[in-house]
Amino acid sequence: MKILFKIIINIFFNVILFISKTIAQENTIQILVHNPDIKSDKYLEIYNDKINSYFLLKNQNSSVIPNINLNFSYCIPDPNDGNDLSNFYKKGTEINIDTEYAKNLNCTIKALNSSYYDMVIIDDKFLLGENYLATFAVLKLYFTKIDLYKFFLNYEGYIENDDISFHDDDILKAGRHNNKGLYGIPYEMDFDTLFFNNFNDTFRGFIYKSILNNDTLPSLLPPLNEVPSNFSEADLKNYEGIYQSMVDDGIISAGFGSNDELLNFFVEFIHYKFNIKKLPDRDETPEFFEFLFDEYKSKEFYDSFRKYLIKYTGKYLNKTLINSIEDAYNSFLNNEKLFLRGKASNYLALKSINPNISIHSLPDNTSVIDRKYIVINNNSKKDKKMLVKVALQLSSREMQLYRAKVFGNLPTFDFKRNNLDNYTIEFCNSYPELCDLIKKLNSIDVTTAFIRDKFSGSYIESRLVLPTTLKSDTFNNNYFLFNSTFLNILNIKPFSLLDLYKAVPLFIFQDIMTVIVVDILSITLIMVYFKRKHPYLKAISPFLSSLTIIGMILNISISKFMFFVHTKILCQLLYVVKYFTLNLTNLPMFATIFRIYYIYTNISEVNFGKKLNDKRLFNIISITLSVILIFAFVTVFSDEFYETTMGTAMTTRSIMCFNKHYNHFIVFTIIMLVIMFFVMLVMTIKTIKVSRQYGEVRYVLFILFLLFSSLLYEFIFIILIHESKGTTIFLISHAIYMCSCLCCAYLLVGHRLIYVLKHPIKNNMYQGNDINNDYFNNTLNIIDFIPLKKTGNCPFSFFKKNKNKGKRDVNKEVFSVVKDCEISFDDSITNNPNNYFFNQALKSLSRPKEQSPLDQFKDSYQSTQNYSSLQGSQQYSSLQGSQQYSSFQGSQQQNSSFLNYLNFKNYPKN
């Protein structure tokens, strides 16, 4: 009893604990934040405590946000994230990506994919990191298949303009996605500055004065001959020593081990180099970066950047390029460097450590601006209206001013208005240095700095590859890789076929082979058309065969267009044409094989030719292709399509198209091809016995080649979409596909066409019958629907070849229509005595018209005598009710007498 009681008590307490945790989770809003530049174990704890205290104080009497707790936490990336992407790039390029950035990026995307985090504090580099004109295919393949902004709640409809009108217009505008909606509310901002220590000694004071009075910083250190005249000889020696150490070690401490800092520094350098406050708009000056194409000018540009970096940070680049932000701050605080290049938001923290530290703007007050936004996770299970209220409070003027005082964060107020509100005035009164810098700031938006074309690389792509490449090339003093990568990102000149040939010379050979194969197939198509009424070709339906060859030609030609599709409409049309041509290749052949199958399995039906003539099959195929075309249009144009590029993952920036449900499209197509293959295979197997008898095993090989080539064609498109390093695989696959198309064409019409050309029918006439007239086109002529076949005594059922004994003379070889092949011994209808009079009548009717009535009477009389001699024989008795007789009505075996009878019925009447 006591044991049962304990069990009940444990269950009760577990239930209470579970309910408590559930309620606590419901009342806690999980907010993801990124690690600060200077890591501190207690920073997150202090941040949670301070923000929660102020938040609860503001909402203690609120009915809208009751008893809500905020929990800020960091994202912990998977250690293996980024490795696959790094290996992906290394397959075909020399680029080493920033794996740490890839890890953090993927960690944030995973957090947004889950419902655990309700909000995220993200910077503008993530919010605006995609180029929405041409997506970065690598991002779709390795991180997320949907656009990043779709993870965020659109604030439109939840907030009023008055709620956010106090924000800086440019910062607020950046929170919108392509003018479709507001996805991020400004949370805080930051920018780069110079910090220095107000030393009282003569040497440093002189240097500071010389440097800080020169906004453009042409020379950080004044020449030795410009030292003040009041310097004593001892002072001059000391100054010379300090001067030399500053030349070697530099005077600015910077955390260029951080790739974000290095990329910002490079963008700022471009502005200093060309003495501009803002990069010219791509529409105004599209040729701004064209100097990078000139080898001499590009080398001068990169050399000046390297010298600029050495002048400021010292000649030991191996140390400079691995120096972390935290090490840079410590070096400055330890007086190892005169200046610190750091964030303005760290001013209060540095001031609290050393009150003598002052702040100064970068040259021309120009700096990259960092903006942070608060976004709501669309996957959150909590009430969206309540989350919007919380987001508005966290980004409110009161909360921003509070964070500025406690943590030094810079608010997103509009400091350039004529009439400042009370909160802005209070901030400026408390921190006049920061307020003055913000008012004079010429901000650089690094997310758009390299957008020179609608297909230029996004910031995420730039951030992934440029800093690491810039580091390695700066250290090695060889900017070839960085220049090519940078030009790829900028995409100043659109990708052309010539660029493709330069990048991959093998494409020239491939295109030459493609032209040759297309020419061969086109010539074959033309020859089939001119010989279309020849009975040797008529047997395999030239029209249906021509449709298949046309489909092959289109399939071979269309794949290269994938590299040059630059609009959404062309992208969608390409998919429609692709799907249509694939069916144009397969459906006619499906109809041809069905034609053969139907004939062999319905030999007793004399009128089935009406069902299988070319016009009827053409109508069926036309209707089917029309339905397929409509289906493709509806499916494709209702799907989400976008232009995409593999970008720097390929040597050239080729643009391709992609759709959201591409995988479903591929699976459906492959299933359809496999089903068609098995149906054709079943029909072929059912006629295989007769096919082998008449030598038509080629169709078995043909459908195997046809399926193989169709699947290979789909594989080529998969390579183009999913494999940036698939150049070699693509070339090999395309070559195999062209070879399989040639094999298909040969098995289908090639061998017949060659035979027809080598062995022409003399004068196209035989016994007064023109082989090109309607005799061979009549739908009741069953021979028109049967492929070439052999019998034991007749080489071909359509033709016989007159061979000269001895030396072979090709020029004298002719074909003639066979009307009188020798009857094989096992012909069931001819040898059946019950068919005797039928066969004799058929034989007499099949004779040439020139035969006299007397000769016909003699033959008839002789036939009657022969029949009388057979009437009482044992052979007649044994065959009277045999299966051979019934096979005439229902069997599937061909026989020459029956076919000759059908031909006879179609003779023109006198």
C-alpha angles and dihedrals in degrees: 000000000000090000091052090048091052091049091052092048091050092049091048094051092045090053091049090048092049092049091048092051091047092051091046091051091049090053095045122083112207113216123187117215131174126244115270120246091250107047121221128175093217098041096089092045091051092045092053092046097048097043094045092049093052093041093052090046091055093047103037091112097032120121092190097059106026121177096344120164123200121216117190116194141167127246113247108209125214109255090226096053113113096024094098091047091049091052089047091058093044092058094078110001137054092230119123108203126213099262093185090058090048090052094051092044093052091045091056092047091051090050090053091047090059128064095230096091115059097184138017130203102214134170126239090258089069098036093048097025097113128076101226093199095061119012123220104249092203089061090053094047100045106025118019136344094214130067113271095235090062089070088065131077115245106236092204109115093022101069139039125232091244089063092065104023094107093067123099108271095230093048092047092047091054089060090067123089110230090315090297097112148317110278101161131043113208111258105171142328140215143181142187123275142162121252122197138175118242098230118183096214118110098236100053092039090055092049094047091050092049094048102039094048090059108072096186094050097217090167121011096200120049116231117265092245089062096063116124116274092233090068110116122223090258091049090051092053091049090048091050090054093048090045093054093046089051091051091052100039100026128232100250123074109209134170098229089152081083107081091210090059093047094050091048090049091051092051091048090049091057088057092048092045095055094032094237131138094210135020109252116257115264091238093049099044110011091162095060095111097036091106086077089073090061110083095210096045094045091050090051090050095052093042090055090051091052092048090047090053093047092047092056104034104025138262095279098090093169088067096038095053095052098041109122124220091249091051090049092054093047091048090054094045089051089055092244091128131033096222138032122209102211147132121292090228089069092061096096092046092051091044090054089055097043119013090196092068115111133188130231134180125249117256113302088003086276120149143144110261122223115207127187127200136191112231132181119231110239089211094060114120094211125100108283095212091055091048090051090053090052092047091052091051094048090051095040123121091251094052094044092050090048092052090047091056096043104034103015094243114160116238125231094233121143100253094175097066119113093228110046119199123236095263093053091046091050091052092049091049092050097043109022094165093056093042091053093049092050092050092051096040118129097200125207118210101215092187090070101028094101098037101113098145136024088255097045118129119278122240091255090057092044092049091048097056114012103068096049092046091046091052096051095044093046091051092047093040090230116114100179095109094042093047093052091045092047092050089049089055094046094046091196093163116044116245112266138184089256090057089052091052092048092049096044113018090186088074088071091059090044093053092048090053090046091054090049093050092045090050091050092050092045092051089048089051092051093047091049089053094052092045095039095117094050106114092226089061095031089066092070095040106251093209095058091043090051091054090055092050091049089053090051092051092051092046092052092049101042102063095072090056088069088079094056105044106121103164134060093235093053089046092055093043090052091057092048092050091044093054092042095051091048090058091041087061098046107034098062090050090048087054092048094052090045087052091056092043093051093050094049093046097042103041094137093061107089096188100050090102088084089065095049108038118123096253093054092046090046090055092049093048092045092053091046093048090047090053090047091049092051090046091050092049093049094044096044099042092046092053125084109259129181140168114254139181136197085218115182091003085080128048090241128039100243118176120224135172128243137179131210096241096040093128091054089049092052094046092049092049094049092047090051092050093048092049091050089048094053093046091051089046092052092049090048093048091052090055096035095104093056091037091056090047091055098037098252100132088122091087091062089056091042097058090046090054090044093054092043092052093046093051090045089052090056090046090056091056091048089054091050092052103036107025120064089175093049096103094112092040090048093051093048093045092048091049091050090047092053091048091050089050090053090049090049092050092048094049090046105045108337100086091045093048092050090049092049092050093048095044110036122185108250110255088340086270136113122180091335095312120120108217089211097057128096092274088087094040098055109120092222091062101100092193090070088068100046122086123232112296141173134223130196096258102023119060091212131004091224099038142023123199120226105221124194116221115242118010115028116239109195093188091060095048113108138169125233133185110259115233101149110040114161112268112247117235095242095050100136096202099042094046094045108103090209088066094048100109090040091053094046092049089048090050094050092047090050093058121103115275091240091075112110122240088244092058089048091052090050092051090048092050092048090050091052091053091049090051092051090054090053099042097087098032124120090240091062091048093051093047100041096093099016129134089250090071094048090048088069090066102039111007123116095217117115120228131187097228094057092046091049088052091055090048091050091055089060097053111123111257121242 
